[in-house]
Amino acid sequence: MEGGDQSEEEPRERSQAGGMGTLWSQESTPEERLPVEGSRPWAVARRVLTAILILGLLLCFSVLLFYNFQNCGPRPCETSVCLDLRDHYLASGNTSVAPCTDFFSFACGRAKETNNSFQELATKNKNRLRRILEVQNSWHPGSGEEKAFQFYNSCMDTLAIEAAGTGPLRQVIEELGGWRISGKWTSLNFNRTLRLLMSQYGHFPFFRAYLGPHPASPHTPVIQIDQPEFDVPLKQDQEQKIYAQIFREYLTYLNQLGTLLGGDPSKVQEHSSLSISITSRLFQFLRPLEQRRAQGKLFQMVTIDQLKEMAPAIDWLSCLQATFTPMSLSPSQSLVVHDVEYLKNMSQLVEEMLLKQRDFLQSHMILGLVVTLSPALDSQFQEARRKLSQKLRELTEQPPMAMKLFTAIRDALITRLRNLPWMNEETQNMAQDKVAQLQVEMGASEWALKPELARQEYNDIQLGSSFLQSVLSCVRSLRARIVQSFLQPHPQHRWKVSPWDVNAYYSVSDHVVVFPAGLLQPPFFHPGYPRAVNFGAAGSIMAHELLHIFYQLLLPGGCLACDNHALQEAHLCLKRHYAAFPLPSRTSFNDSLTFLENAADVGGLAIALQAYSKRLLRHHGETVLPSLDLSPQQIFFRSYAQVMCRKPSPQDSHDTHSPPHLRVHGPLSSTPAFARYFRCARGALLNPSSRCQLW
């Protein structure tokens, strides 16, 4: 086939070459190449010149028209709305940017200082609606406008809502058969209560049922049975500690609701606790969407009869018929089921409860309805809901940026522990467990952030008539607190520094690491800094404090299961490394006293760099500092050195830290990346021929 292709192409190539030779290969004099009048080239040239002349005349005519009729074009809009829009464009745009190269900055260059445009628009729309609804108008009786105004006015009539109290909700509970919390309970049929909740109140305590598009025919609606939506903000990848705290807060809230509705406190506590237990078990039945997708079980088409066989505790036909009236359903009606396994487990749980704890099941369903309807009740219910929302927001909102930074540093430490040559597998596992069990306190202690706890903190302090007497009162109070804290069976950690302090520390006795708010400030940390600054400064401090957890391992005999020969070699190497640096005049240090801190400095920098490098791989958009001509990695090392900046001074005989210049040079010279990014020559002071690895 290759030979055939070649034979077909060769004639074509020869033909093209010959054509080119006919046009250009023959030699001629300049005079011979000029066109002759009447010849074809001369005619072409004449037509081209004529076309140019006509186009020029048209262009001149267009310019004249523009200047003659420019006053007849569109006029500028000078209404208030147009002027407001112009001001908005001027405030948000950056006209110094060329629109053809960066139109986004041209239109939105200054918009970063303003709120989200969509949020602003939504707020304006709500304010417009409120103004419309608050205007007194007369509407046609029974019209939609009149009903809208009546609904708004009833919502705003807080005096009437307060006067009604719990009466309207108590009536609803009685219609559902009551509950044992209030002492009045009629043992009605479970499915009758469920049917009323679904059809009359839109409440689905065990599953969701809704109309959605048919998987095979998108324009055909079909009933879909899906996992329930929980009022509690639970996630399947949630930490166990957060999971338990969320349930505790929610239990407190349910107790408040039951008490507000006149329930006996002991019964309310019992029924609320079991309701939480039911919710927890239902939540554990859920399977993540990714898992169901991987198994090819996102949904399954079944009939109502088949669903009855899978989950017999629910009277599916009567419940769905009441909910989706006026649809006419039959046992052969097809449904879309999104998680069959969940429905099977849910049905089994309901059957167990019906046999032994029917009254608790009733309370669980009604408590869920009360939660749904609480926004329509008086201020006591709304205040209880507000407090719950605040607590849940504190527990579930994204951690502040400083905590995210710490998490990245902690993860880098765990990774590094797995690769230390002097640690065997047993010691590595032990070390990772210690990191996992570590408590982290950041910003300020709990009592300082909560007014009620702060008031309790100072209850025992009596200010005297003089400043001295007030000071003595504080001294006595502090001493009493210290004694009391040690007498508690499980004493809580009390901060050794104030929130505005700049010293982080690790408490061996409490296994707590503390980073006060005063430390997490410029120039060490700021959410708006380049990541390189935060990781180089605050990140290296965090890593340094984490390594304090393992000081014991570095002491003689502190790690019997370690490779002590390799560990001893790393010790000697690090000591020789620091001893090789020249010292400023009148500066000295005790290398035995500072060894542990030197090791933490070197290891802290390496861990922070590892965390920063990993963050760069996962997150784009790193920034640099203007006018410094430093790359992000160079800024990282620059910010680390900034932490150590202070004037040299005679070394305190009890100071366990090396002099400042050694705290900079020792770790930087131990980090190959520093020499690489700053292009240090081999053998330079900060690019030695050999390095040590302890951490």
C-alpha positions, 0 to 999 in steps of 0.5 A: 500500500505504501508503494501505491500511495507513492505512485499516485503522489509523484505525478501531482508533485511534478505537475505542481513543480511544472506549473510554478516553473511556467509562471516564475522560472523564465528570466526577463528584463524589468522593462519586459515585466511592465504591463502593456496598455491593452494587455490583461495585467494593465486592465486588472490594475486599472480596475483595482485603482478604480475600486480604490478611488470609489472606496475612498469617496465612500469613506469620505462621504461616511465621515461627512455624514457622521459629522453632519448627523452626529447630533441626531443619534442616541442621547445619553440616559440621565435618569436616576436609574441610569446614573445609579447604574453608571456609578455602579459600573464606575465603582466596580470596574477598573478602566486602567486594565485593557479590556481586550486582554483582561475583560473580567478585571476591566468590568470587576476589578474593584468588585472584590471590596463589595458584597456578592452581587446576587446577594445584594440583589436578593436583599433588595428584592426582599426589601421591595416585597416588604415595602409592598406588603406594608402599604395599606391597600384595599383588595378584592375580597378573596383575591390572591393579593388580599390573602397575601396581605392577610398572611403577612399581617398575621405573621407580623402580629406577634402579640396574637402569636404570643397570646395563642401560645401553644394552643394551636400546636396542642390541638394538632397533637390531639388530632394525631392521637396525642403523646405520652409526654403530656399524659394524654395518648390514644394508641392509634394505628401507626400507619394512620398517624403516618398517613396524616403526617404525610398528607396533612402536614407534609412531614416524612419522619422515615423516608421522603416521597415526592413526584419526580421525572421518570428515569426512562421518560423524563416528561412522565412524573413518577412517585419517588421514595428516597432517604429522609432529610434529617433536621440534624445536620449530620454527615457520614464523614463527620468526626465522632466527637462532632457527631456526639456533640451535635446529638447532645445539642439536639437532645437539649433542644427536644427537651425544651420543646417537650417542656414548652408543650407542658410535658413532664420533664422526666418523661420529656427526657426519656422520650427525647433520648429515644427519639435521638436514638431512632434518628441515629439508627436511621442515619446509620442505615444510609448509604452514600450516593457514591457507594450506590452509584458504584454498585449501580443501585442509584434507583430501582423500579418496583411496584407498590406491592413489591415495596410492601414485601420489602418494607412491610411495616409501612402501608405504602398504598394508603399513605401514598394515596393520601399524599398524592391525591387526586392521583389514583394508585393501585398495588401495581403502580410503579415507583422509583426507589432510591435505596432499597436497603435503607427501606428494609432496615427502616421497616425492621426498626419500625416493627421492633418499636411497634412491638415494644415501644409504640408510645416512643415511636409516636413521640418521635414522629410528633417531635419531628413535626413540632420541630418543623412547625416551631417557626410558626409558634411563639417567641419561646419556640423561636428562641429555642430554635435560634440557640440550636442553630447557633450551636450547630453552626459553631459545630459544623461550620468550616474551621477557621483558616488557622485551624485549616493550616494546623490540620495541614501541618498535622497531616504532614507530620503523620506522613513524616513519622511513617518514613523515619529510619530510626522508628520501627513500625510499633513506635510509628503507630504509637506516635501517630496515635498520640497525634490523633489523640492530641487536643488543640486549643486555638484563639482563646479558652472556652470561658473567654468566648462565652459571656456566661462562662466569663461571668462565672470565671470572675464571680469569686473576685471582690474588688476592694477599695484600693487597687492593692486590695483588688490585686490581692483578691485576684491572687487569692482567687487564682490560687483557689482555682488552681487548687480546685482544678486539681481536686476535680476527678477529670480536671480541665486544661487551664490556659497558661497564657492569655489569649493576646499572648504570642507564645504557643505551648504544648502541655505534657500533662493534659496532652494539649497544644495551645496557639493563642490569638495573639500569635495568629496575627501579622506578620506571622499569619493573616487569611489574606496573606500568600499561603507561603507566608502563613505556612513558613511562619505560623505553620513552622511554629505549629509543627515545632510545638507538635514535635514537643510531643516526642521529646521523650523519644530523643532522650537517652533510653527514651525509645527502647523499641527504636533503632538507637544506633541510627538515632544516636548517629542523627543526634551527633550529626545535628550537634556537629551541624550546629557547632560548625556555624560561626557565632557573633561576638559575645554570643554563646550557647550550650548545645546540650541544653538547646539540642531538643529545641534545635531538633524541633526547629529543623523538623518544624521547618521540614514539616511546614515545607512538606505541608506547603508543597502538598497544598500547592499541588491541591490548590492553585492561585498562590500569590506573592508579595509585590516588589520583592521579586521572590518566588512563593517558595522563597517567600516561605523561607523568608517568612520562616526567618521573619519569626526568628528576627530579633537582636543578638543578646548574651545567652541566658544560661537557662534558655533552651533555644539557640541564638536567633541566627542559629535558629535561622541558619541551622534549619535552612541549611538542613533543608535542601529545598532552600539551596535549590530555590535560592540557587546556593553554590555547593559548599556555601554556608547554607548549602553544606555537602552533607545534611542530617535527618532527625525528623 
